[in-house]
Amino acid sequence: MAEPIDEHFITTVSAMRGSAGERSHEDALHDGSPLTVGHCLALFDAQLGSRHLDLAARWLRSQGKGYYTIGSSGHEGNAAVAAALRPTDPALLHYRSGGFFLARAAQVGDRDPLRDVLLGLVAATEEPIAGGRHKVFGRHDLNIIPQTSTIASHLPRAWPVHGPTTPSRCAASATRR
């Protein structure tokens, strides 16, 4: 049985005029747009893949075979961020960045990112990112730096401020350095 959101999606897409079969993948989405039909379909594929990984994670958990169910649902738009960047740009991803991970892997090609994530969901030692120890998005060949923390621990710390923070106090603290 489909959920209401699925039914709404199917109804909306079915009512659209035209079809992908009527347009080439190289056609611009609309006049003057740098986005092509093919780019949009690739983004949509990454977004759907991310959502399906979430569904698989919940199903695996319900069967006692999966161990990580915090998914990327609601963050599928991160696929567009990946598309806007070069595949050589380094990325530090949040655990909800499944869309980005899948889109980046598609940019580079010759990868199986769905399998990689699924292996992580079941804590398989063959999982190439963290050896099944933790769900984390990262791959050297995709320039995605693995991190298990999303609390900005990879950034330099600001200088310590004790007591109320005021512009004059910050200026005084900076001059002491």
JOMOKA-V192616 format. One record per backbone hydrogen bond with DSSP energy under -1.0 kcal/mol. NH is the residue of the N-H (numbers start at 0). CO is the residue of the C=O. E is the energy in kcal/mol with one decimal. If there is no record, write none. Layout:
NH|CO|E  NH|CO|E
//
This chain:
6|2|-2.4  7|3|-2.6  8|4|-2.2  9|5|-2.7  10|6|-2.4  11|7|-2.6  12|8|-2.8  13|9|-2.3  14|10|-1.3  15|12|-1.1  21|18|-1.6  22|19|-1.1  26|23|-1.2  28|34|-3.3  32|29|-2.5  36|26|-2.4  37|24|-2.6  39|35|-2.3  40|36|-2.4  41|37|-2.2  42|38|-2.4  43|39|-2.5  44|40|-2.2  45|41|-2.0  46|42|-2.4  47|43|-2.8  48|44|-2.6  49|45|-2.2  50|46|-2.2  51|47|-2.8  52|48|-2.0  53|49|-1.6  54|50|-2.1  55|51|-2.6  56|52|-2.5  57|53|-2.2  58|54|-2.3  59|55|-3.1  60|56|-2.2  61|57|-2.2  62|58|-1.3  63|60|-1.5  64|59|-2.9  65|59|-1.2  66|120|-2.4  74|71|-2.9  77|74|-2.2  78|75|-2.1  79|76|-1.6  81|77|-1.9  82|78|-1.9  83|79|-1.5  88|85|-1.8  90|142|-1.9  96|93|-2.0  100|96|-2.4  101|97|-2.6  102|98|-2.4  103|99|-3.0  104|100|-2.1  105|101|-1.9  106|102|-1.9  107|103|-1.9  108|104|-2.7  115|111|-2.0  116|112|-2.3  117|113|-2.5  118|114|-2.6  119|115|-1.5  120|116|-2.1  121|117|-1.3  122|119|-1.2  123|118|-2.9  126|123|-1.6  130|126|-1.3  132|129|-1.5  138|143|-2.1  142|139|-1.5  143|138|-2.4  144|90|-2.4  154|151|-1.7  169|165|-2.6  170|166|-2.3  171|167|-2.4  172|168|-2.4  173|169|-2.2  174|170|-1.9  175|171|-1.0
//
